[in-house]
Amino acid sequence: METLGQFEQVVLTAILALGENAYGVTIHAKVEDLSKPRKVARGAVYATLDRMEDKGLIASWLSDPTPERGGRSRRHYRVEKPGEKALRESAKQAQRLFEVIAGTLGGLAWKPRR
Amino acid sequence: MEAAALIRIWEQAVERLIPPASAAAVLGDLRESCASSGEYVREILKIVPFVIVSQAARHLNTPVLMLQVALIYYCWGELAAALAMPVLMLREAYQPLARPDPQKALRVALLLAFSGLLLFIVMPVWIEGHVAILFTAAPLSLVLCAIRTSVIVSMDRLDMVFPQALSLAQLAAVRDGFLARLRWRRRFEAIALALAALFWPGLIGHGLGLSLAAIYLAAALYLLNGNLFDGAKTALDFIGLRAAYVEEVSGEQQLSRFLCWLWVVPGLILVAGGIVPGLAPEQLISRAVLALLLCFGAGAINREGRGQVQEEISQLSRLRETVA
């Protein structure tokens, strides 16, 4: 199974959250939102999308061209089954880390649902 | 000047900087999200390097690159190989989304005939034959144009035109047909490679010939691998199936490019190996012309094939689902 890098996790989560409205502009905005306070270069998002598509984690397709985009199509993205699986695994790992940190340091207000 | 007009000017300026595979999506996104030309320029500067590297990596065919660089090294030395490598990698990033324009293709053929032979003239060891070489360029350019035209015409016959919409079952049937044809072709190619491998040690000499035979046999075994294009991704919805099909079409084209160059390598080794200092001008010319023809033929077939696949992928990316 594919192991995700940290930035890949963020981009995949953004696509998952956006559902049918996941394309370059919205994905970048969501990734910035998820990565706060860090700024994210849009180019890095495009490069990650390409890489994840090559790995079969996401699929893309083109919409009809629209005038507000200068007659250009949107490239829409969707998380595929291997992507979902890898994301679940990453979430489980994050949960384990959270439990160790919360158990050791304490004082973390939020606790994920089991 | 208003911001929208300035953005349009910038768009035209940077359109060629962005690899064609990403251009529409990236420029469309920028048009949609940038309010001022200043913001547009800042964004484009941050995006372009990422996109170029990403597309170069995405379209890079490592075995083909290695073969090409090894051939350049064999024919022209280490400096030429080192210089050619980044150029070849960048060329991958900027591959067009469609087949090359026939007029442009023929112009390139003419240019190549003269510049290719000019390259031999500037090499000091063969200075005696330089006038004769120049005379050869004119008829050679006609031959190259004929090769290019025949490749374009033959590829036009293989055009794959998708309708704007297909049902899931129809798309699955198209893909199954593609995979079935591919399996048969790969089997024939594997047999041909294995048979050819037997001849290289005798023809090329033991060291290089054996290495080449080993590469041919490895390629044949790879093609016979049952897991290659096994069509296992059957339980998919329309988007998943379309993505799998695009991946298979693209993978098949990458493999075809490698095989095409693999068939050219022995010929080039034989031709280039015979070019030595003191060679008679007519022998030099015939060998130089042969080397050019081999490289040009392989290049033309690959360019057309790649353009055709890019067109096919573009059509697939826009394909809509209909209810059967």
Interface residues (C-beta under 8 A of the other chain):
Chain A: Y23 G24 V25 H28 A41 R42 G43 A44 Y46 A47 D50 R51 E53 D54 G56 A59 S60 W61 L62 T66 E68 R69 G70 R72 S73 R74 R75 R78 E80 K81
Chain B: R8 E11 S22 A24 A25 V26 L27 G28 D29 R31 E32 S33 E43 K46 I47 V48 P49 F50 V51 V53 S54 Q55 A57 R58 I239 G240 R242 A243 E247 S314 S317 R318 L319
